């Protein structure tokens, strides 16, 4: 072989060896190559079993949530609708690689369907998660799987509405596996309560509810002789009461004050009764609005008790107005007040309420006695008739002026007698008015005392 041909062959061999060496030493820098290396693209790869080399070793599942908003609180159904970010982390012992062998690739975005995922559910959930799904999860080179997704949960929450609308509610979110017992999966929290409260309060959307705390703790729950590991998040929220103060409490207080002021409307006529019925109808509308907010519970809210007591006392005042109108009607058809009313109302109840009726009673007794003397004394009436006859017999003997004066005297005496009788009737009517006045003021004092006591009780309960 000629020398130039041998040198050419040697050069070609050297180039070929160099190319093969470069190919061997070149590192894989493709995600697809990494997926193929991990056999994630193989349909025969099992994804249903726990990713542990020793089945006796439990999988450690770490979870974390960031509460972002309370979307709705249905007091009637006692349901809490919340928005949060849910994070779950676990280890897969079969999916590890050396990042240096793959151009420094330390993490990989893959579909959740390609991996085993823990069956974590929320025990208090009443509806399916309505948040959009996250298509990918993170797989790190050391086998750590990181899954973060938004969640919109509708969960059951036992509400304590006794201090409504100044109430503080505590709702639990219990995360844990549905089928795996504590021998297979152990649930742990990622952060403690203090850190979790601070981080959630920074991003919490302020609306009707304020976030006071987010406590987290682990707990084992026994069900059908099997022990399950759980992580419980306790959400503590406080209602902002301004909306209910403006739309419910302030109108209720104003209606109560207006109804109290209506007690000073004169008792004659039907203006007071019609006005009170209008106030009660308006107050009933507020009770219907309050009933829409509150559920049926063994312990009713203190605000509901306040409104109910106020409605009862309003009804009592309406009955009092009807009774007073009836007494004023009796004053026209039945002048004499029954004896038992005089004893219990004009004497005892008036004495308790410090209403003086002595002067009125003395004056009335004097007028009535004088009237009785005028009207019932037979001697005086006979003398009057004799005098009238004598005047008539002597009319023809007297002059015209004397006859005129005598006639005027007779007319004046008749007018006086009529005035005395009218005076008696008016005094009897005023006696009925006095009974009505005393009863009306008694109901007013009872009204004020009841409203004051229940208002103080409500304020003490709200403040405590």
Buried (B, 14 or more C-beta within 10 A) or exposed (E): EEEEEEEEEEEEEEEEEEEEEEEEEEEBEEEEBBBEBBEBEEEEEEEEEBBBEEEEEBBEBBBBBBBBBBBEBBBEEBBBBBBBBBBBBBBBEBBBBEBEEBEEBEEBEBEBEBBBBBEBBBBBBBEEBEBEEEEEBBBBBEBBBBBBBBBBBBBBBEBEBBBBBBBBBBBBBBBBBEEBBBEBBBBEBBBEBEEBBEBBBEEBEEEBBBBBBBBBEEEEBEEEEEEBBBBBBBBBBBBBBEEBEEEBBEBBBEBBEBBBEBBEBEBEEEEBBEBBEBBBEBBEEBBEBBEEBBBEBEEBBBBBBBBBBBBEBBEBBBEBBEBBBEBBEBBEEEBEBEEEBBEBBBBEBBEEEEBEBEEBBEEBEEBBEEBEEBEEEEEEEEEBEEBEEEBEEEEEEEEEEEBEEBEEEBEEEEEEBEEBEEBBEEBBBBBBBBBBBBBBBBBBEBBEEBBEEBBEBBEEBBEE
